[in-house]
Amino acid sequence: MIGAAQAGKPVTITGLGAHVPERVVTNDELSQHVDTSDEWIRERTGIRERRIAAPEEALSDLALPAAREALRQAGVEGSDIDLVIVATVTPDMAFPSTGALLADALGATDAAAYDLSAGCTGFMYALAQGYGMLAAGLARRALVVGGDVLSRILDWTDRSTLVLFGDGAGAVVLEAAPDDGFLGFELGADGAGGASLWLPGSGSRLFEEPDRFVKMNGREVFKFATRVLVDSAEAVLERCGVAIEDVDVYVPHQANVRIIDHATKKLGIPSDRVVINVDRYGNTSSGSIPLALADAEADGRLRPGKLVLMTGMGAGLTWGSALMRWTKAAA
Ligand code: ACO
């Protein structure tokens, strides 16, 4: 799916928040669980540490502070929100949805609220949905959340997956803008490749002997990731008639610094335009891109008029990009 955002009124992000659990887990700490080392993890992934949720913390506990900050920045109340989308593969539970729980906690009593599952690409899918509903006039003000508590579905004896992931969530408020905002989206999925990254016992198949741990063929996912990060970014840029040299801020999914470096070089984006925080948070799945956006805002890079390119990829297998001209002004 690809499209330039010209269908309706301009839509933008008017508030942005992020939240990670307090507990920092270093590579050295993980080497007490599995046969690994700080050196191996840093060299192969760029990850130094990640945040891990406390046993009593579920996704909605991470999403709520992020959502409150996004609402505060946008200058709106929970009751002003009429659409809540939570992108995640680790909701509090299958139902009620984390979206519904969050809407309740925020007082968004008039909102449609649901969860969306597209692996680590979930936030890109949710942004596109939120954009579409606002541009079509179905909703006026959306809260879009991306977050995961991946630590809950990791096998703490499997070094090939344990070292890669962390927990975290981010949230944005979407509203109509006078101009600028989203320019286009590209989204895709390849279910045939899904077995490279899967959670077999998590639904109506294999429910009698649930195996609730992430399984991954790292090399296959690596090859897939380096290909789609480039293809998806180039496709959305071409559709929107924007040259790669014009991209000011590149926000790739934070899975592995080697994957990011590969994509950045192939695309020809100077490294000082790339947002990287995988060293501090690991791969936070659906939380990765909003957490990276919040970091880019904190370090002053997200100024009005800047061209921002976000690309995610993950389980499904899925991928997706969004291109926007940054403005936080509401119409
Ligand atoms: N510590 C030490 N050694 C390890 C570890 C570890 N944590 N993990 C694997 N190894 C070993 C392997 O067993 C292998 O040993 P062998 O040669 O004796 O068999 C060796 O290290 C090399 O393994 P490779 O798989 O070739 O290592 P690679 O350089 O490919 O790095 C990695 C592995 C980091 C997993 C990489 O393939 C990768 O990043 N893949 C993409 C993963 C990813 O992004 N997943 C998330 C997608 S997003 C989502 O939706 C969740």
Residues whose N, C-alpha, C, O or C-beta is under 5 A from the ligand:
A	BS01	ACO	D35 T36 S37 W40 R44 T45 G119 C120 R159 S160 V163 G218 R219 V221 F222 A255 N256 M313 G314 A315
